[in-house]
């Protein structure tokens, strides 16, 4: 007999986990590549119209960032838009900088979160005030520490709207630095962007990022905004998308000029705190979303574990098959991620994928089950 019973069981389980990983990468992670092909073939027609847009930014002690990046938004090449900045209790020079820019740019409007407002997340209150103040029907959200990739950022987002679209999801990247932490952040951010954009392209949207997100004002009002998440410190972006997005009303944009860039964390503790904040709301996703996104790290972990067991417990042929499946997975993983990175003009990945692919699920697992509540009460944004 060529294989023992143990080898048959191990290789069967390994093959199943491999097949799911293959399906996940081709069906979901390749969504941005399919979106490009569909737009080229006009299966996803672009809308040349330029309706008015309200860009909404919530700012808390963001004087330096506003001074560095706000003009990049105010000077977008788009015929009709306003920029609303909500000052959320800033004690730095944010008010003075906003007043200065408002004299130079008449389409900049300023409002503020009332002092002493009793709410867990003042950002949600600030964003709600911004939505109510918006004079246009289309809303585009970003953060004060973000800058668009180019002057056509608004135009790239708006071209994806049609008569059926109420929401457009886009990619929020981070500035590149030459550190291991930054490389990890780059991969983590890009992987999750390919995942949520790809799932939306496949008709299964489940989240978006508030630093690059657009939807109609009517959608916010119809679904009562953030009313069902006011007890949570965060979730103004992903939980709202998880509640209202579906395969009929949501589109994605995956072009280089549609991207925003933000300042990344520079210390491991700050980045882990950011991860805790993001993962803190994941248990509140709907059941379908949790099953869909939870199955991938589960089969990924099983795949690596079964590779190790096959090498340790199996014979030569079992070990060769296990290594062949590992090499095959790494190859299509490398191709899909790097083709997508090239499409979006992002830095490509090589052997680092092998390290990040194992490390990140373990970090997420640790935060979800042991570290999620460590700084829970200190999270305000």
Secondary structure, 3 states (H helix, E strand, C coil): CCCCHHHHHHHHHHHHHHHHHHHHHHHHHCHHHHHHHHHHCCCCCCCCCCCCEEEEEEECCCHHHHHHHHHHHHCCCCCCEEEEEEECCCCCCHHHHHHHHHHHCCCEEEEECCCCCCCCCHHHHHHHHHHHHCCCCEEEEEECCEEECCCCHHHHHHCCCCCCCCEEECCEEECCCCCHHHHHHHHHHHHHHHHHHHHHHCCCCCCCCCCCEEEEHHHHHHCCCCHHHCCCCCCCCHHHHHHHCCCCCEEECCCHHHCEEECCCCCHHHHHHHHHHHHHCHHHCCHHHHHHHHHHHHHHHHHHHHHHHHHHHCCHHHHHHHHHHHHHHHHHHHHHHHHHHHHCCCCCCCCHHHHHHHHHHHHHHHHHHHHCCCCHHHCCC
